[in-house]
Structures are given as structure tokens and as C-alpha cells.
């Protein structure tokens, strides 16, 4: 079965950390940039971070720079999002998705319409 599965979400206090995982099955992630997106209640889905197919280039939205780190382990067919210094405004459902073209990536921006295969999401709640 071809799928992306996110895991690692949960409830954490402000200032805490979580590591999200995005595991692929049924296909290889090696050729694709991967994006992490989030959607809070009543808000549009926004791009948070992305990583090139090789892992050599990354993108972060301004609100998470210095706090989140994206990485990938192609041998494990998995991409990670390490989230530190979490804030209540980080509360959202987090999704990973594959870029719609092999070997394509830009570190300048992150367009949701360039990602076309999505996981089911994992809930992250930051609250005291």
C-alpha cells in the first residue's frame, strides 16, 4: 500500500519539544522533496518546512526558524521534523507531503500546490 504516515504528535507544554516522523511505504522517498505543513482550526494550511530530495537544502517559514529542524534518512524512507521551544501558536495538525516532481526543490519558498501526496496528519497541541 502506497502511503505516508505521520507520527510523533501529542500534547506538550510551552517550551517543550516533539519530533515528528513521516514514513513512506510502498514507494521510495529518495527522489522527492518533502514538505511539512500544518493547519490550525479555522486557518488555512500553511507550509512550515521542506527538505530537498538529497537533504542538502531546506526551507523554514519565518515563524519556526531557529526552533524547528527538518531532516531525512533515506535509508529508513523517513523524514523528520524536530520541534523545539514549542509555543501555543504551533498547535495544529501537522502533515507531510511529497513534491509533485522528482528532483525538484526550491529553498526560497514553499507552495502548497507543488505537493500532491499527503499523509493523514498528526495532532500537535502546545498547552499548559
C-alpha positions as CSV (number, residue, x, y, z in Angstrom):
1,X,0.0,0.0,0.0
2,X,1.4,3.4,-1.0
3,X,1.1,5.8,1.8
4,X,2.7,8.4,4.0
5,X,2.2,8.1,7.7
6,X,3.0,10.9,10.2
7,X,3.6,10.1,13.9
8,X,5.1,11.7,17.0
9,X,2.4,14.3,17.7
10,X,1.0,14.8,21.1
11,X,0.4,17.2,24.0
12,X,3.4,19.2,25.2
13,X,3.8,22.2,27.4
14,X,5.1,25.5,26.1
15,X,8.9,25.4,25.7
16,X,8.8,21.6,25.2
17,X,9.9,19.5,22.2
18,X,8.5,16.9,19.9
19,X,9.9,15.0,16.9
20,X,7.5,14.2,14.1
21,X,8.2,11.4,11.7
22,X,6.9,10.9,8.2
23,X,7.4,7.4,7.0
24,X,6.7,6.2,3.4
25,X,5.6,2.8,2.5
26,X,5.1,1.3,-1.0
27,X,7.4,3.8,-2.7
28,X,10.8,5.5,-2.1
29,X,11.2,9.0,-0.9
30,X,14.7,9.3,-2.4
31,X,13.6,11.3,-5.4
32,X,11.3,13.7,-3.8
33,X,11.5,16.8,-1.8
34,X,9.2,16.6,1.3
35,X,7.2,19.3,2.9
36,X,5.8,19.7,6.3
37,X,2.6,21.7,6.6
38,X,0.2,22.5,9.4
39,X,-3.4,23.5,9.8
40,X,-4.8,25.1,12.9
41,X,-8.6,25.2,13.5
42,X,-10.2,27.9,11.3
43,X,-7.0,28.6,9.4
44,X,-5.6,27.7,6.1
45,X,-3.0,25.0,5.7
46,X,0.5,26.6,5.7
47,X,3.9,25.4,4.8
48,X,6.2,25.0,7.7
49,X,9.4,23.4,6.4
50,X,10.7,21.4,3.5
51,X,13.7,19.5,2.6
52,X,15.3,18.6,-0.8
53,X,15.5,15.0,-2.1
54,X,19.2,14.9,-1.1
55,X,18.7,16.6,2.2
56,X,21.2,19.3,1.3
57,X,18.7,22.1,1.2
58,X,16.0,23.2,3.5
59,X,13.3,25.8,3.9
60,X,11.6,27.2,7.0
61,X,8.8,29.6,7.4
62,X,9.9,32.6,9.5
63,X,7.8,31.7,12.5
64,X,9.7,28.5,13.1
65,X,13.2,29.4,12.1
66,X,15.7,28.6,14.9
67,X,13.2,26.3,16.6
68,X,12.4,23.6,14.0
69,X,14.8,21.3,12.2
70,X,13.9,19.1,9.2
71,X,16.0,16.1,8.3
72,X,15.7,12.9,6.4
73,X,17.0,9.4,6.5
74,X,16.6,7.9,3.0
75,X,17.8,4.5,4.2
76,X,14.8,4.5,6.5
77,X,12.5,6.1,4.0
78,X,11.6,8.7,6.6
79,X,11.6,12.4,7.1
80,X,11.7,14.1,10.5
81,X,10.7,17.4,11.9
82,X,12.3,18.2,15.3
83,X,10.3,20.9,17.0
84,X,11.9,22.7,20.0
85,X,10.8,25.7,22.1
86,X,7.2,25.0,21.2
87,X,4.6,27.7,21.5
88,X,0.8,27.6,21.8
89,X,0.6,29.0,18.3
90,X,2.3,25.9,17.0
91,X,-0.8,23.9,17.8
92,X,-2.2,22.4,14.7
93,X,-2.5,19.2,12.7
94,X,0.9,18.6,11.0
95,X,1.0,16.9,7.6
96,X,3.9,15.7,5.4
97,X,3.6,15.6,1.7
98,X,5.8,14.7,-1.3
99,X,6.7,17.2,-4.0
100,X,4.8,16.6,-7.2
101,X,8.0,16.4,-9.3
102,X,11.1,14.2,-8.8
103,X,14.3,16.0,-8.1
104,X,12.7,19.4,-7.8
105,X,13.1,21.8,-4.8
106,X,13.4,25.4,-4.1
107,X,14.7,26.8,-0.8
108,X,13.2,30.2,-1.4
109,X,9.6,29.4,-0.8
110,X,7.1,26.6,-0.2
111,X,3.9,26.4,-2.4
112,X,1.2,24.0,-1.3
113,X,0.2,23.3,-4.9
114,X,3.6,21.8,-5.6
115,X,2.9,18.9,-3.1
116,X,0.4,16.3,-4.1
117,X,0.7,13.2,-2.0
118,X,-0.3,13.6,1.6
119,X,-0.3,11.8,4.9
120,X,-3.2,11.7,7.3
121,X,-1.7,14.2,9.7
122,X,-0.7,14.1,13.4
123,X,-2.1,16.4,16.0
124,X,0.3,18.7,17.9
125,X,-1.1,20.6,20.9
126,X,1.0,23.0,22.9
127,X,-0.7,23.9,26.2
128,X,0.0,24.3,29.8
